[in-house]
Amino acid sequence: MITKLNIALLSALVLGPAALAMTFTGVVPTDFNGTGVVSLPDPLGDAAVPAMAPPGTVTGWDLSGAAFELDRTAAQLHVGLDFFGIAGDADGDGFDGFTSPWLVILGGVDAPLLGGSESILAAFDFDQDGTYDLIAGMGEEDGVYRVCQYNGPPTQPYRRFGAPLPVHQGPNFYNPAPLSPDFELTLNGMNLLEDLNAQVICMNVLIFAGSLDDDGIGEDNLQAEICFTREDVVRAEPLPASPDLVRAFPNPFNPTTTLAVELAETGHVELSIFNLNGQEVATLVDGPLSAGSHQVAFHAGNLPSGLYLARLSTVSGQQVSRLVLTK
């Protein structure tokens, strides 16, 4: 592993070799679903909202997690930042850029298209020397995607965009429309930073989403070491807090999907569907279920297109999965 990165190497990382980019749809669970994906989960609700917000409000800063895929052949690192709501929709009303009345009263702003001080970014310490080397994302108060040197200590990362690296920004995707709510990017030239023939490749990452202008809505961040092995057996820290899982197939769907539920132990289970206003629109399970795998159908023929949250509540805690209904 390289002991210290320099500007020439960082520039080559951004420019990189010519290669076919990963296809991004703006929906991380759809795009990052291979065996070589490293996933970092993040709980619902750790990006807090003010008490004045409507019950059940989920801010667009609340990360569901991050996903990483290393393409050794193309020497590319693909990154997907998954959100419970629409990325950048600070007040969680389903409309990026429309400021809800309660937020207006507080003096906050939900800026459109990551304007103002709104930021979504990923920073990387490739040589794991304790100093981040590169920062990629939007945090310069003009809604422009950048790849730059990381400037300064790991505090206030939205202000740590240093000298820009060469113009090619790498394939990236951001679209606040309801059917493409996530943030995705690709970094090129990984062979200049790592020996891609190595058995294990590790790096430190920092993910951040938030704003200075939304007056009391919490920021969200993830910091972890991620590692890839030659066999595509991947690991990441931290690990999921709960063994109970709920996943939807297909997703996006129209109008029916199946929720696959994995339970670590027998007990009382509640499986409910919520819209982004926090309103419960369906109760699928409310009673005892045995440990193991279960499949539950969800028919949404009477609901409008958009984003929904499937919440699984068990004795182990809660897990939330995002559903995309397209009609």
SULJO-V393617 format. One record per run of one state. SS is the DSSP state (helix for helix, strand for strand, loop for the rest). FROM is the first residue (numbers start at 1). TO is the last residue. If there is no record, write none. Layout:
ss->{SS/SS}
from->{FROM/FROM}
to->{TO/TO}
This chain:
ss->{loop/helix/loop/helix/loop/strand/loop/strand/loop/strand/loop/helix/loop/helix/loop/strand/loop/strand/loop/strand/loop/helix/loop/strand/loop/strand/loop/strand/loop/helix/loop/strand/loop/strand/loop/strand/loop/strand/loop/strand/loop/strand/loop/strand/loop/strand/loop/strand/loop/strand/loop/strand/loop}
from->{1/7/16/28/32/37/42/63/72/76/84/101/107/112/115/119/126/134/139/146/151/157/160/161/165/172/175/183/188/190/193/200/211/220/230/235/237/245/250/253/254/256/264/267/276/280/290/292/300/306/315/317/326}
to->{6/15/27/31/36/41/62/71/75/83/100/106/111/114/118/125/133/138/145/150/156/159/160/164/171/174/182/187/189/192/199/210/219/229/234/236/244/249/252/253/255/263/266/275/279/289/291/299/305/314/316/325/327}
